[in-house]
Amino acid sequence: KNESGEVARHLFPPKSPQWQNEAILTGVHAAVEKYGSIETYYDKCEIQCKVARDKEVYISADALALPCCWLAGEMYR
């Protein structure tokens, strides 16, 4: 949306299979079929924390130490 709250552009998945993400085509669709929505899947799936498993921390390009790479990505949303 633009500053006025109007839709400025629409984003659509690519039509060419060459540019489509296979994880979306298989994994996400399977999760939605099983759980009804991707949000419900996220609420019910088991989290496997890479930091806890590998005993590491994530250092961002801004030199911030974060508990995980997923949280780092969420900072910029």
C-alpha positions as a Markdown table, in Angstrom:
| # | Residue | x | y | z |
|---|---|---|---|---|
| 1 | Lys | 0.0 | 0.0 | 0.0 |
| 2 | Asn | 1.1 | 3.5 | -0.6 |
| 3 | Glu | 1.1 | 6.4 | 1.9 |
| 4 | Ser | -2.6 | 7.0 | 1.2 |
| 5 | Gly | -3.4 | 3.3 | 2.1 |
| 6 | Glu | -4.3 | 2.4 | -1.5 |
| 7 | Val | -3.0 | -0.8 | -3.1 |
| 8 | Ala | 0.0 | 0.2 | -5.2 |
| 9 | Arg | 1.0 | -3.2 | -6.6 |
| 10 | His | 0.0 | -6.8 | -6.6 |
| 11 | Leu | 2.5 | -9.6 | -6.1 |
| 12 | Phe | 1.7 | -12.9 | -7.8 |
| 13 | Pro | 3.6 | -16.2 | -7.8 |
| 14 | Pro | 5.7 | -16.8 | -11.0 |
| 15 | Lys | 3.9 | -18.7 | -13.8 |
| 16 | Ser | 7.0 | -20.4 | -15.1 |
| 17 | Pro | 7.9 | -23.6 | -13.1 |
| 18 | Gln | 11.5 | -22.6 | -13.5 |
| 19 | Trp | 11.0 | -19.7 | -11.0 |
| 20 | Gln | 8.6 | -21.5 | -8.6 |
| 21 | Asn | 9.8 | -22.6 | -5.2 |
| 22 | Glu | 9.4 | -26.4 | -4.8 |
| 23 | Ala | 9.0 | -26.1 | -1.1 |
| 24 | Ile | 5.9 | -24.0 | -1.6 |
| 25 | Leu | 4.5 | -26.3 | -4.2 |
| 26 | Thr | 4.9 | -29.4 | -1.9 |
| 27 | Gly | 5.6 | -28.6 | 1.7 |
| 28 | Val | 3.3 | -25.6 | 2.3 |
| 29 | His | 0.4 | -27.1 | 0.3 |
| 30 | Ala | 0.7 | -30.3 | 2.3 |
| 31 | Ala | 0.8 | -28.4 | 5.6 |
| 32 | Val | -2.3 | -26.4 | 4.6 |
| 33 | Glu | -4.2 | -29.5 | 3.5 |
| 34 | Lys | -3.4 | -31.2 | 6.8 |
| 35 | Tyr | -3.8 | -28.3 | 9.2 |
| 36 | Gly | -6.3 | -26.0 | 7.4 |
| 37 | Ser | -3.9 | -23.0 | 7.2 |
| 38 | Ile | -0.2 | -22.3 | 7.4 |
| 39 | Glu | -0.8 | -20.3 | 10.6 |
| 40 | Thr | -2.4 | -23.4 | 12.3 |
| 41 | Tyr | 0.6 | -25.4 | 11.1 |
| 42 | Tyr | 3.0 | -22.9 | 12.6 |
| 43 | Asp | 1.0 | -23.0 | 15.9 |
| 44 | Lys | 1.2 | -26.8 | 16.1 |
| 45 | Cys | 4.6 | -27.7 | 14.6 |
| 46 | Glu | 7.6 | -28.6 | 16.8 |
| 47 | Ile | 10.4 | -26.0 | 16.8 |
| 48 | Gln | 13.9 | -27.3 | 16.3 |
| 49 | Cys | 16.1 | -24.5 | 17.5 |
| 50 | Lys | 19.3 | -24.4 | 15.4 |
| 51 | Val | 21.1 | -22.3 | 18.0 |
| 52 | Ala | 20.4 | -24.7 | 20.9 |
| 53 | Arg | 21.3 | -27.7 | 18.7 |
| 54 | Asp | 24.5 | -26.3 | 17.3 |
| 55 | Lys | 25.4 | -24.1 | 20.3 |
| 56 | Glu | 25.9 | -21.0 | 18.2 |
| 57 | Val | 24.6 | -17.4 | 18.0 |
| 58 | Tyr | 23.8 | -15.4 | 14.9 |
| 59 | Ile | 25.9 | -12.3 | 14.2 |
| 60 | Ser | 24.1 | -9.9 | 11.8 |
| 61 | Ala | 25.8 | -7.8 | 9.1 |
| 62 | Asp | 25.1 | -4.9 | 11.5 |
| 63 | Ala | 27.3 | -6.7 | 14.1 |
| 64 | Leu | 24.4 | -7.5 | 16.3 |
| 65 | Ala | 24.5 | -10.8 | 18.3 |
| 66 | Leu | 21.1 | -12.4 | 18.2 |
| 67 | Pro | 19.8 | -15.7 | 19.6 |
| 68 | Cys | 18.9 | -17.0 | 16.1 |
| 69 | Cys | 18.9 | -16.2 | 12.4 |
| 70 | Trp | 15.1 | -16.3 | 12.3 |
| 71 | Leu | 14.8 | -13.5 | 14.8 |
| 72 | Ala | 17.3 | -11.5 | 12.8 |
| 73 | Gly | 15.1 | -11.8 | 9.7 |
| 74 | Glu | 12.1 | -10.6 | 11.7 |
| 75 | Met | 13.8 | -7.4 | 12.7 |
| 76 | Tyr | 13.5 | -6.0 | 9.2 |
| 77 | Arg | 9.8 | -6.9 | 8.6 |
